């Protein structure tokens, strides 16, 4: 098992989503002692935004790119290589203003590349990444599971499915800003969700 852990919190330390992601990874490694782990913390090494310069680089034929364009594309290439090498992904995802962190969106924009991780056909888009399992560690200050306020789960399910990944498990730690008792219950729920996902 090759595990890729992506911590998407803006916090380098003390992030609840990273704590839950770490717990998932620890459980996976206990079940698979030979598993390898690559951890990318997007607070420590944030990926650049997909801006006009990046688009220009990506849409310029490789042999015509400037040194700056080649360097920009190489940043995305490195993330794609990490992504493709993993068979199991663990995403640590806090909720910021009802959405995913910008850091995670930049990572998604990097790995979603036409002709590499998906392609367009006459029948529509086709995901080119198969055989991966994803565990999403969701950390929320309030409780949004199963409500219209939860835009994270539909978005992540859609974008991962677009890439061809449909084995996705959402692990919820909620109510973390609603007092010590609620936070304790939230982390306990995450452990229960993980146990169910691994059953």
MDTraj code that builds the backbone (N, CA, C; nanometers):
import mdtraj as md
import numpy as np

residues = "UNK UNK UNK UNK UNK UNK UNK UNK UNK UNK UNK UNK UNK UNK UNK UNK UNK UNK UNK UNK UNK UNK UNK UNK UNK UNK UNK UNK UNK UNK UNK UNK UNK UNK UNK UNK UNK UNK UNK UNK UNK UNK UNK UNK UNK UNK UNK UNK UNK UNK UNK UNK UNK UNK UNK UNK UNK UNK UNK UNK UNK UNK UNK UNK UNK UNK UNK UNK UNK UNK UNK UNK UNK UNK UNK UNK UNK UNK UNK UNK UNK UNK UNK UNK UNK UNK UNK UNK UNK UNK UNK UNK UNK UNK UNK UNK UNK UNK UNK UNK UNK UNK UNK UNK UNK UNK UNK UNK UNK UNK UNK UNK UNK UNK UNK UNK UNK UNK UNK UNK UNK UNK UNK UNK UNK UNK UNK UNK UNK UNK UNK UNK UNK UNK UNK UNK UNK UNK UNK UNK UNK UNK UNK UNK UNK UNK UNK UNK UNK UNK UNK UNK UNK UNK UNK UNK UNK UNK UNK UNK UNK UNK UNK UNK UNK UNK UNK UNK UNK UNK UNK UNK UNK UNK UNK UNK UNK UNK UNK UNK UNK UNK UNK UNK UNK UNK UNK UNK UNK UNK UNK UNK UNK UNK UNK UNK UNK UNK UNK".split()
xyz = np.array([
    [0.0846, -0.1197, 0.0000],
    [0.0000, 0.0000, 0.0000],
    [0.0882, 0.1248, 0.0000],
    [0.0629, 0.2138, -0.0932],
    [0.1319, 0.3429, -0.0995],
    [0.0327, 0.4522, -0.0623],
    [0.0555, 0.5152, 0.0508],
    [-0.0364, 0.6157, 0.1030],
    [0.0169, 0.7547, 0.0726],
    [-0.0703, 0.8402, 0.0213],
    [-0.0392, 0.9827, 0.0062],
    [-0.1319, 1.0600, 0.0976],
    [-0.0743, 1.1298, 0.1944],
    [-0.1523, 1.2118, 0.2875],
    [-0.1365, 1.3586, 0.2492],
    [-0.2486, 1.4249, 0.2293],
    [-0.2498, 1.5669, 0.1977],
    [-0.3160, 1.6403, 0.3132],
    [-0.2397, 1.7220, 0.3848],
    [-0.2957, 1.8055, 0.4906],
    [-0.3248, 1.9426, 0.4315],
    [-0.4532, 1.9805, 0.4303],
    [-0.4949, 2.1021, 0.3600],
    [-0.5221, 2.2201, 0.4519],
    [-0.5031, 2.2026, 0.5808],
    [-0.5261, 2.3139, 0.6728],
    [-0.4246, 2.4252, 0.6503],
    [-0.4652, 2.5475, 0.6768],
    [-0.3738, 2.6609, 0.6721],
    [-0.2803, 2.6606, 0.7933],
    [-0.3100, 2.5784, 0.8923],
    [-0.2291, 2.5705, 1.0133],
    [-0.1217, 2.4640, 1.0003],
    [0.0002, 2.5017, 1.0357],
    [0.1102, 2.4052, 1.0340],
    [0.1012, 2.3112, 1.1536],
    [0.0495, 2.3609, 1.2646],
    [0.0408, 2.2797, 1.3860],
    [-0.0976, 2.2974, 1.4482],
    [-0.1447, 2.1905, 1.5108],
    [-0.2697, 2.1968, 1.5859],
    [-0.3961, 2.1909, 1.5033],
    [-0.3856, 2.1524, 1.3769],
    [-0.5041, 2.1452, 1.2908],
    [-0.5831, 2.0188, 1.3221],
    [-0.7131, 2.0353, 1.3460],
    [-0.7986, 1.9203, 1.3758],
    [-0.8061, 1.8247, 1.2570],
    [-0.8108, 1.8786, 1.1354],
    [-0.8193, 1.7920, 1.0175],
    [-0.6929, 1.7085, 1.0030],
    [-0.5779, 1.7668, 1.0347],
    [-0.4522, 1.6914, 1.0275],
    [-0.4491, 1.5831, 1.1352],
    [-0.5057, 1.6145, 1.2516],
    [-0.5129, 1.5146, 1.3594],
    [-0.5953, 1.3937, 1.3149],
    [-0.7095, 1.4192, 1.2529],
    [-0.7942, 1.3089, 1.2067],
    [-0.7258, 1.2337, 1.0926],
    [-0.6629, 1.3072, 1.0006],
    [-0.5902, 1.2419, 0.8914],
    [-0.4773, 1.1543, 0.9455],
    [-0.4050, 1.2038, 1.0446],
    [-0.2977, 1.1249, 1.1069],
    [-0.3530, 0.9968, 1.1681],
    [-0.4714, 1.0078, 1.2298],
    [-0.5338, 0.8900, 1.2905],
    [-0.5711, 0.7868, 1.1846],
    [-0.6206, 0.8339, 1.0709],
    [-0.6543, 0.7427, 0.9612],
    [-0.5287, 0.6723, 0.9114],
    [-0.4230, 0.7494, 0.8902],
    [-0.2980, 0.6918, 0.8407],
    [-0.2422, 0.5898, 0.9400],
    [-0.2461, 0.6223, 1.0673],
    [-0.1955, 0.5296, 1.1690],
    [-0.2722, 0.3981, 1.1652],
    [-0.4040, 0.4070, 1.1484],
    [-0.4867, 0.2855, 1.1431],
    [-0.4554, 0.2053, 1.0163],
    [-0.4401, 0.2727, 0.9049],
    [-0.4076, 0.2034, 0.7807],
    [-0.2724, 0.1335, 0.7901],
    [-0.1763, 0.2005, 0.8501],
    [-0.0422, 0.1418, 0.8615],
    [-0.0392, 0.0273, 0.9620],
    [-0.1276, 0.0330, 1.0624],
    [-0.1339, -0.0793, 1.1561],
    [-0.1901, -0.2035, 1.0879],
    [-0.2775, -0.1820, 0.9902],
    [-0.3352, -0.2938, 0.9153],
    [-0.2448, -0.3385, 0.8014],
    [-0.1553, -0.2503, 0.7583],
    [-0.0643, -0.2779, 0.6469],
    [0.0765, -0.2324, 0.6859],
    [0.1479, -0.3105, 0.7671],
    [0.2782, -0.2678, 0.8196],
    [0.3808, -0.2319, 0.7126],
    [0.3662, -0.2877, 0.5934],
    [0.4628, -0.2587, 0.4873],
    [0.4264, -0.1345, 0.4066],
    [0.3182, -0.0665, 0.4457],
    [0.2716, 0.0503, 0.3700],
    [0.3758, 0.1620, 0.3721],
    [0.3879, 0.2295, 0.2585],
    [0.4738, 0.3475, 0.2504],
    [0.3864, 0.4717, 0.2643],
    [0.4475, 0.5805, 0.3102],
    [0.3724, 0.7037, 0.3325],
    [0.4476, 0.8231, 0.2744],
    [0.3763, 0.9015, 0.1951],
    [0.4238, 1.0322, 0.1517],
    [0.3279, 1.1347, 0.2087],
    [0.3807, 1.2306, 0.2835],
    [0.2945, 1.3320, 0.3455],
    [0.3277, 1.4682, 0.2855],
    [0.2241, 1.5367, 0.2381],
    [0.2409, 1.6727, 0.1844],
    [0.1531, 1.7667, 0.2669],
    [0.2158, 1.8612, 0.3322],
    [0.1456, 1.9609, 0.4127],
    [0.1380, 2.0897, 0.3316],
    [0.0181, 2.1250, 0.2910],
    [0.0011, 2.2407, 0.2034],
    [0.0165, 2.3734, 0.2762],
    [0.0248, 2.3702, 0.4089],
    [0.0592, 2.4919, 0.4827],
    [0.2095, 2.5160, 0.4785],
    [0.2851, 2.4075, 0.4763],
    [0.4311, 2.4173, 0.4738],
    [0.4797, 2.4431, 0.3315],
    [0.4224, 2.3710, 0.2361],
    [0.4605, 2.3875, 0.0948],
    [0.3347, 2.4144, 0.0125],
    [0.2813, 2.5353, 0.0210],
    [0.1593, 2.5665, -0.0559],
    [0.1880, 2.5653, -0.2057],
    [0.0905, 2.5174, -0.2806],
    [0.1061, 2.5131, -0.4258],
    [0.0542, 2.6439, -0.4844],
    [0.1199, 2.6949, -0.5888],
    [0.0759, 2.8227, -0.6455],
    [-0.0620, 2.8123, -0.7104],
    [-0.1298, 2.9257, -0.7136],
    [-0.2638, 2.9337, -0.7705],
    [-0.2585, 2.9114, -0.9213],
    [-0.3667, 2.8589, -0.9752],
    [-0.3800, 2.8446, -1.1196],
    [-0.4213, 2.9798, -1.1760],
    [-0.3225, 3.0561, -1.2203],
    [-0.3485, 3.1915, -1.2711],
    [-0.3219, 3.1958, -1.4210],
    [-0.3232, 3.3167, -1.4778],
    [-0.3066, 3.3300, -1.6224],
    [-0.1703, 3.2794, -1.6683],
    [-0.0670, 3.3081, -1.5908],
    [0.0667, 3.2619, -1.6284],
    [0.0743, 3.1097, -1.6280],
    [0.0127, 3.0465, -1.5270],
    [0.0131, 2.9004, -1.5204],
    [-0.0636, 2.8401, -1.6371],
    [-0.1796, 2.8983, -1.6681],
    [-0.2560, 2.8489, -1.7828],
    [-0.1766, 2.8639, -1.9123],
    [-0.1085, 2.9777, -1.9258],
    [-0.0267, 2.9984, -2.0448],
    [0.0804, 2.8923, -2.0576],
    [0.1422, 2.8561, -1.9464],
    [0.2460, 2.7533, -1.9477],
    [0.1883, 2.6178, -1.9857],
    [0.0739, 2.5839, -1.9266],
    [0.0138, 2.4532, -1.9515],
    [-0.0329, 2.4374, -2.0957],
    [-0.0782, 2.5464, -2.1561],
    [-0.1318, 2.5387, -2.2919],
    [-0.0273, 2.5686, -2.3997],
    [0.0965, 2.5914, -2.3576],
    [0.2059, 2.6084, -2.4531],
    [0.2704, 2.4720, -2.4770],
    [0.2910, 2.4316, -2.6024],
    [0.3584, 2.3036, -2.6282],
    [0.4917, 2.2968, -2.5527],
    [0.5226, 2.1797, -2.5021],
    [0.6383, 2.1632, -2.4140],
    [0.7672, 2.2166, -2.4752],
    [0.7863, 2.1922, -2.6043],
    [0.9116, 2.2340, -2.6682],
    [0.9193, 2.3845, -2.6892],
    [0.8069, 2.4544, -2.6716],
    [0.8049, 2.6001, -2.6916],
    [0.8004, 2.6779, -2.5606],
    [0.7995, 2.6102, -2.4479],
    [0.7886, 2.6794, -2.3199],
    [0.9174, 2.7523, -2.2849],
    [0.8999, 2.8657, -2.2185],
    [1.0141, 2.9391, -2.1653],
    [1.0656, 2.8659, -2.0414],
    [1.1854, 2.8982, -1.9939],
    [1.2330, 2.8365, -1.8693],
    [1.1362, 2.8581, -1.7536],
    [1.0751, 2.9755, -1.7451],
    [0.9800, 3.0028, -1.6383],
    [0.8563, 2.9145, -1.6519],
    [0.8099, 2.8969, -1.7752],
    [0.6935, 2.8114, -1.7980],
    [0.7250, 2.6656, -1.7665],
    [0.8420, 2.6198, -1.8038],
    [0.8808, 2.4823, -1.7730],
    [0.8867, 2.4603, -1.6225],
    [0.9376, 2.5584, -1.5510],
    [0.9464, 2.5469, -1.4056],
    [0.8082, 2.5419, -1.3427],
    [0.7147, 2.6211, -1.3964],
    [0.5783, 2.6219, -1.3409],
    [0.5070, 2.4897, -1.3664],
    [0.5204, 2.4362, -1.4872],
    [0.4573, 2.3082, -1.5187],
    [0.5195, 2.1956, -1.4363],
    [0.6486, 2.2054, -1.4105],
    [0.7173, 2.1020, -1.3322],
    [0.6605, 2.0916, -1.1916],
    [0.6143, 2.2032, -1.1350],
    [0.5523, 2.1991, -1.0021],
    [0.4279, 2.1126, -1.0039],
    [0.3444, 2.1298, -1.1074],
    [0.2244, 2.0468, -1.1204],
    [0.2619, 1.9015, -1.1488],
    [0.3623, 1.8816, -1.2341],
    [0.4049, 1.7461, -1.2677],
    [0.4439, 1.6677, -1.1423],
    [0.5099, 1.7344, -1.0486],
    [0.5537, 1.6672, -0.9263],
    [0.4342, 1.6203, -0.8445],
    [0.3302, 1.7025, -0.8356],
    [0.2112, 1.6638, -0.7609],
    [0.1377, 1.5500, -0.8306],
    [0.1315, 1.5557, -0.9634],
    [0.0661, 1.4483, -1.0387],
    [0.1397, 1.3167, -1.0182],
    [0.2717, 1.3195, -1.0207],
    [0.3506, 1.1975, -1.0011],
    [0.3242, 1.1375, -0.8631],
    [0.3207, 1.2215, -0.7595],
    [0.2884, 1.1743, -0.6242],
    [0.1512, 1.1106, -0.6203],
    [0.0560, 1.1788, -0.6827],
    [-0.0829, 1.1347, -0.6844],
    [-0.0958, 0.9996, -0.7545],
    [-0.0346, 0.9854, -0.8700],
    [-0.0473, 0.8624, -0.9464],
    [0.0250, 0.7461, -0.8797],
    [0.1309, 0.7742, -0.8043],
    [0.2075, 0.6681, -0.7384],
    [0.1341, 0.6079, -0.6200],
    [0.0359, 0.6795, -0.5664],
    [-0.0360, 0.6327, -0.4473],
    [-0.1563, 0.5484, -0.4872],
    [-0.1830, 0.4457, -0.4068],
    [-0.3080, 0.3724, -0.4260],
    [-0.4110, 0.4096, -0.3202],
    [-0.3651, 0.4774, -0.2148],
    [-0.4549, 0.5225, -0.1088],
    [-0.4257, 0.6685, -0.0781],
    [-0.5297, 0.7496, -0.0778],
    [-0.5155, 0.8917, -0.0449],
    [-0.5871, 0.9204, 0.0862],
    [-0.5248, 1.0033, 0.1684],
    [-0.5874, 1.0524, 0.2908],
    [-0.5823, 1.2045, 0.2837],
    [-0.6976, 1.2665, 0.2787],
    [-0.7073, 1.4116, 0.2673],
    [-0.7556, 1.4699, 0.3991],
    [-0.6769, 1.5578, 0.4590],
    [-0.7176, 1.6290, 0.5796],
    [-0.7820, 1.7599, 0.5396],
    [-0.9130, 1.7728, 0.5592],
    [-0.9883, 1.8842, 0.5013],
    [-1.0699, 1.9584, 0.6074],
    [-1.0240, 2.0745, 0.6508],
    [-1.1073, 2.1572, 0.7380],
    [-1.2144, 2.2290, 0.6554],
    [-1.3168, 2.2760, 0.7220],
    [-1.4189, 2.3552, 0.6532],
    [-1.3901, 2.5027, 0.6780],
    [-1.3688, 2.5756, 0.5689],
    [-1.3501, 2.7202, 0.5756],
    [-1.4655, 2.7874, 0.5030],
    [-1.5481, 2.8576, 0.5782],
    [-1.6600, 2.9315, 0.5180],
    [-1.7426, 2.8424, 0.4256],
    [-1.7701, 2.7217, 0.4737],
    [-1.8562, 2.6235, 0.4073],
    [-1.7933, 2.5581, 0.2854],
    [-1.6651, 2.5832, 0.2594],
    [-1.5997, 2.5214, 0.1449],
    [-1.4686, 2.4573, 0.1830],
    [-1.3954, 2.4118, 0.0813],
    [-1.2634, 2.3548, 0.1060],
    [-1.1611, 2.4676, 0.1116],
    [-1.0472, 2.4466, 0.1757],
    [-0.9439, 2.5493, 0.1781],
    [-0.8904, 2.5779, 0.0377],
    [-0.8476, 2.7021, 0.0169],
    [-0.7876, 2.7388, -0.1114],
    [-0.6665, 2.6513, -0.1420],
    [-0.5909, 2.6139, -0.0379],
    [-0.4720, 2.5304, -0.0577],
    [-0.5084, 2.3986, -0.1257],
    [-0.6209, 2.3396, -0.0832],
    [-0.6627, 2.2126, -0.1421],
    [-0.7118, 2.2326, -0.2846],
    [-0.7797, 2.3428, -0.3103],
    [-0.8264, 2.3712, -0.4462],
    [-0.7066, 2.3846, -0.5410],
    [-0.6001, 2.4490, -0.4960],
    [-0.4809, 2.4627, -0.5797],
    [-0.4202, 2.3257, -0.6105],
    [-0.4224, 2.2355, -0.5115],
    [-0.3711, 2.1000, -0.5325],
    [-0.4575, 2.0267, -0.6350],
    [-0.5886, 2.0386, -0.6210],
    [-0.6800, 1.9739, -0.7155],
    [-0.6593, 2.0293, -0.8562],
    [-0.6459, 2.1615, -0.8665],
    [-0.6226, 2.2219, -0.9982],
    [-0.4937, 2.1699, -1.0616],
    [-0.3958, 2.1349, -0.9791],
    [-0.2685, 2.0841, -1.0312],
    [-0.2804, 1.9405, -1.0811],
    [-0.3533, 1.8567, -1.0076],
    [-0.3566, 1.7139, -1.0440],
    [-0.4623, 1.6823, -1.1489],
    [-0.5585, 1.7707, -1.1696],
    [-0.6623, 1.7470, -1.2708],
    [-0.6115, 1.8002, -1.4047],
    [-0.5510, 1.7129, -1.4837],
    [-0.4933, 1.7563, -1.6104],
    [-0.5501, 1.6724, -1.7249],
    [-0.6036, 1.7423, -1.8221],
    [-0.6611, 1.6774, -1.9393],
    [-0.5546, 1.5943, -2.0106],
    [-0.5900, 1.4692, -2.0415],
    [-0.4985, 1.3795, -2.1090],
    [-0.4082, 1.3018, -2.0159],
    [-0.4104, 1.3358, -1.8867],
    [-0.3251, 1.2672, -1.7893],
    [-0.4096, 1.1989, -1.6825],
    [-0.4935, 1.2757, -1.6130],
    [-0.5788, 1.2171, -1.5093],
    [-0.7256, 1.2129, -1.5510],
    [-0.7597, 1.2784, -1.6599],
    [-0.8915, 1.2651, -1.7216],
    [-0.8777, 1.3002, -1.8685],
    [-0.9812, 1.2701, -1.9442],
    [-0.9822, 1.3098, -2.0852],
    [-1.1260, 1.3311, -2.1294],
    [-1.1404, 1.4078, -2.2347],
    [-1.2723, 1.4288, -2.2932],
    [-1.2879, 1.3366, -2.4128],
    [-1.4027, 1.2713, -2.4216],
    [-1.4350, 1.1835, -2.5327],
    [-1.5650, 1.2317, -2.5964],
    [-1.6052, 1.1657, -2.7038],
    [-1.7314, 1.2014, -2.7677],
    [-1.8502, 1.1734, -2.6764],
    [-1.8300, 1.0847, -2.5792],
    [-1.9362, 1.0536, -2.4830],
    [-1.9284, 1.1407, -2.3577],
    [-1.8275, 1.2277, -2.3510],
    [-1.8114, 1.3125, -2.2341],
    [-1.6802, 1.2840, -2.1637],
    [-1.6591, 1.3434, -2.0468],
    [-1.5319, 1.3241, -1.9766],
    [-1.5175, 1.1822, -1.9232],
    [-1.3931, 1.1371, -1.9175],
    [-1.3615, 1.0039, -1.8661],
    [-1.2443, 1.0153, -1.7694],
    [-1.2621, 0.9660, -1.6478],
    [-1.1536, 0.9646, -1.5513],
    [-1.0501, 0.8604, -1.5884],
    [-0.9243, 0.8939, -1.5754],
    [-0.8151, 0.8037, -1.6120],
    [-0.7446, 0.7455, -1.4905],
    [-0.7921, 0.7795, -1.3707],
    [-0.7288, 0.7321, -1.2483],
    [-0.8240, 0.6320, -1.1828],
    [-0.7840, 0.5077, -1.1793],
    [-0.8697, 0.4035, -1.1234],
    [-0.7933, 0.3250, -1.0183],
    [-0.8673, 0.2536, -0.9354],
    [-0.8058, 0.1636, -0.8389],
    [-0.7553, 0.2294, -0.7120],
    [-0.7931, 0.3544, -0.6899],
    [-0.7492, 0.4234, -0.5691],
    [-0.8631, 0.4290, -0.4660],
    [-0.8243, 0.4290, -0.3404],
    [-0.9184, 0.4489, -0.2305],
    [-0.8845, 0.5806, -0.1625],
    [-0.9873, 0.6583, -0.1291],
    [-0.9659, 0.7888, -0.0664],
    [-1.0403, 0.7939, 0.0670],
    [-0.9707, 0.8412, 0.1690],
    [-1.0306, 0.8698, 0.2992],
    [-1.0209, 1.0200, 0.3201],
    [-1.1336, 1.0850, 0.3419],
    [-1.1374, 1.2301, 0.3599],
    [-1.1669, 1.2599, 0.5065],
    [-1.0700, 1.3200, 0.5745],
    [-1.0848, 1.3581, 0.7147],
    [-1.1435, 1.4982, 0.7206],
    [-1.2709, 1.5068, 0.7535],
    [-1.3418, 1.6348, 0.7577],
    [-1.3462, 1.6872, 0.9006],
    [-1.2994, 1.8095, 0.9212],
    [-1.3030, 1.8723, 1.0537],
    [-1.3838, 1.9999, 1.0446],
    [-1.4887, 2.0083, 1.1262],
    [-1.5789, 2.1238, 1.1221],
    [-1.6051, 2.1756, 1.2637],
    [-1.6134, 2.3075, 1.2745],
    [-1.6449, 2.3678, 1.4035],
    [-1.7886, 2.3429, 1.4446],
    [-1.8795, 2.3386, 1.3462],
    [-2.0207, 2.3097, 1.3712],
    [-2.0575, 2.1730, 1.3179],
    [-2.1879, 2.1496, 1.3053],
    [-2.2360, 2.0207, 1.2563],
    [-2.3112, 2.0429, 1.1256],
    [-2.2582, 1.9867, 1.0188],
    [-2.3152, 2.0093, 0.8854],
    [-2.3392, 1.8813, 0.8072],
    [-2.3073, 1.7702, 0.8657],
    [-2.3218, 1.6423, 0.7955],
    [-2.4647, 1.6224, 0.7469],
    [-2.4772, 1.5944, 0.6170],
    [-2.6083, 1.5653, 0.5606],
    [-2.6989, 1.6850, 0.5439],
    [-2.6443, 1.8061, 0.5564],
    [-2.7266, 1.9262, 0.5415],
    [-2.6906, 1.9994, 0.4126],
    [-2.7762, 2.0931, 0.3738],
    [-2.7497, 2.1726, 0.2536],
    [-2.6270, 2.2618, 0.2697],
    [-2.5854, 2.2860, 0.3931],
    [-2.4690, 2.3723, 0.4174],
    [-2.3370, 2.3014, 0.3881],
    [-2.3413, 2.1711, 0.3666],
    [-2.2194, 2.0953, 0.3404],
    [-2.1927, 2.0909, 0.1907],
    [-2.1118, 2.1841, 0.1425],
    [-2.0736, 2.1840, 0.0011],
    [-1.9479, 2.1019, -0.0235],
    [-1.8768, 2.0667, 0.0825],
    [-1.7501, 1.9961, 0.0670],
    [-1.7676, 1.8558, 0.0107],
    [-1.8571, 1.7787, 0.0720],
    [-1.8734, 1.6389, 0.0324],
    [-1.9203, 1.6263, -0.1126],
    [-2.0251, 1.6986, -0.1551],
    [-2.0644, 1.6869, -0.2965],
    [-1.9529, 1.7280, -0.3926],
    [-1.8816, 1.8347, -0.3590],
    [-1.7736, 1.8803, -0.4474],
    [-1.6638, 1.7756, -0.4580],
    [-1.6158, 1.7264, -0.3433],
    [-1.5060, 1.6307, -0.3450],
    [-1.5481, 1.4998, -0.4110],
    [-1.6706, 1.4558, -0.3852],
    [-1.7181, 1.3339, -0.4499],
    [-1.7220, 1.3524, -0.6026],
    [-1.7659, 1.4719, -0.6454],
    [-1.7744, 1.5002, -0.7891],
    [-1.6371, 1.5066, -0.8535],
    [-1.5443, 1.5819, -0.7941],
    [-1.4137, 1.5998, -0.8582],
    [-1.3330, 1.4706, -0.8563],
    [-1.3423, 1.3937, -0.7487],
    [-1.2713, 1.2659, -0.7448],
    [-1.3322, 1.1679, -0.8447],
    [-1.4655, 1.1662, -0.8536],
    [-1.5314, 1.0817, -0.9518],
    [-1.4956, 1.1211, -1.0938],
    [-1.4793, 1.2504, -1.1173],
    [-1.4390, 1.3015, -1.2486],
    [-1.3044, 1.2442, -1.2898],
    [-1.2174, 1.2218, -1.1910],
    [-1.0851, 1.1650, -1.2179],
    [-1.0884, 1.0123, -1.2253],
    [-1.2039, 0.9530, -1.1926],
    [-1.2182, 0.8078, -1.1991],
    [-1.2125, 0.7387, -1.0646],
    [-1.2150, 0.8158, -0.9552],
    [-1.2058, 0.7592, -0.8204],
    [-1.3438, 0.7616, -0.7554],
    [-1.3972, 0.6426, -0.7278],
    [-1.5304, 0.6337, -0.6684],
    [-1.5319, 0.5639, -0.5324],
    [-1.4172, 0.5099, -0.4912],
    [-1.4073, 0.4471, -0.3596],
    [-1.3626, 0.5541, -0.2599],
    [-1.4585, 0.6312, -0.2112],
    [-1.4300, 0.7481, -0.1272],
    [-1.5051, 0.7347, 0.0047],
    [-1.4327, 0.7514, 0.1145],
    [-1.4917, 0.7407, 0.2483],
    [-1.4743, 0.8742, 0.3208],
    [-1.5835, 0.9266, 0.3731],
    [-1.5800, 1.0540, 0.4450],
    [-1.5851, 1.0272, 0.5951],
    [-1.4863, 1.0804, 0.6650],
    [-1.4707, 1.0617, 0.8089],
    [-1.4978, 1.1975, 0.8743],
    [-1.6020, 1.2056, 0.9549],
    [-1.6500, 1.3343, 1.0069],
    [-1.6096, 1.3562, 1.1523],
    [-1.5409, 1.4684, 1.1762],
    [-1.5189, 1.5185, 1.3117],
    [-1.5871, 1.6552, 1.3172],
    [-1.7036, 1.6618, 1.3816],
    [-1.7839, 1.7845, 1.3797],
    [-1.8122, 1.8350, 1.5203],
    [-1.8585, 1.9582, 1.5260],
    [-1.8897, 2.0198, 1.6548],
    [-1.7666, 2.0551, 1.7347],
    [-1.6537, 2.0734, 1.6675],
    [-1.5271, 2.0898, 1.7380],
    [-1.5125, 2.2262, 1.8047],
    [-1.5955, 2.3229, 1.7667],
    [-1.5921, 2.4545, 1.8313],
    [-1.7138, 2.4778, 1.9204],
    [-1.7812, 2.3707, 1.9568],
    [-1.9060, 2.3823, 2.0327],
    [-1.8889, 2.3396, 2.1781],
    [-1.7655, 2.3458, 2.2267],
    [-1.7383, 2.3070, 2.3645],
    [-1.6632, 2.1758, 2.3724],
    [-1.6012, 2.1523, 2.4888],
    [-1.5142, 2.0356, 2.5061],
    [-1.5898, 1.9048, 2.4883],
    [-1.7109, 1.8980, 2.5412],
    [-1.7874, 1.7733, 2.5310],
    [-1.8251, 1.7437, 2.3864],
    [-1.8662, 1.8480, 2.3143],
    [-1.9024, 1.8295, 2.1741],
    [-1.7802, 1.7909, 2.0908],
    [-1.6660, 1.8518, 2.1206],
    [-1.5440, 1.8186, 2.0473],
    [-1.5038, 1.6738, 2.0714],
    [-1.5139, 1.6304, 2.1964],
    [-1.4816, 1.4911, 2.2281],
    [-1.5731, 1.3963, 2.1514],
    [-1.7011, 1.4314, 2.1449],
    [-1.7967, 1.3489, 2.0703],
    [-1.7649, 1.3515, 1.9215],
    [-1.7195, 1.4662, 1.8716],
    [-1.6845, 1.4773, 1.7307],
    [-1.5689, 1.3870, 1.6927],
    [-1.4651, 1.3859, 1.7733],
    [-1.3511, 1.2984, 1.7455],
    [-1.3894, 1.1509, 1.7603],
    [-1.4781, 1.1214, 1.8559],
    [-1.5257, 0.9833, 1.8723],
    [-1.6045, 0.9398, 1.7491],
    [-1.6834, 1.0309, 1.6922],
    [-1.7586, 0.9987, 1.5717],
    [-1.6640, 0.9698, 1.4551],
    [-1.5556, 1.0450, 1.4477],
    [-1.4578, 1.0204, 1.3416],
    [-1.3989, 0.8804, 1.3541],
    [-1.3699, 0.8377, 1.4770],
    [-1.3171, 0.7029, 1.4973],
    [-1.4202, 0.5982, 1.4572],
    [-1.5475, 0.6257, 1.4876],
    [-1.6535, 0.5311, 1.4500],
    [-1.6694, 0.5243, 1.2988],
    [-1.6624, 0.6416, 1.2327],
    [-1.6717, 0.6432, 1.0866],
    [-1.5580, 0.5646, 1.0238],
    [-1.4375, 0.5809, 1.0799],
    [-1.3212, 0.5108, 1.0260],
    [-1.3358, 0.3599, 1.0444],
    [-1.3808, 0.3189, 1.1611],
    [-1.4001, 0.1753, 1.1870],
    [-1.4992, 0.1174, 1.0869],
    [-1.6050, 0.1926, 1.0584],
    [-1.7055, 0.1452, 0.9618],
    [-1.6455, 0.1381, 0.8214],
    [-1.5657, 0.2384, 0.7856],
    [-1.5055, 0.2404, 0.6515],
    [-1.4100, 0.1232, 0.6320],
    [-1.3430, 0.0836, 0.7391],
    [-1.2431, -0.0234, 0.7286],
    [-1.3007, -0.1621, 0.7523],
    [-1.4262, -0.1686, 0.7944],
    [-1.4896, -0.2979, 0.8257],
    [-1.5014, -0.3859, 0.7009],
])
top = md.Topology()
chain = top.add_chain()
for i, resn in enumerate(residues, 1):
    res = top.add_residue(resn, chain, resSeq=i)
    for name in ("N", "CA", "C"):
        top.add_atom(name, md.element.get_by_symbol(name[0]), res)
traj = md.Trajectory(xyz[None], top)
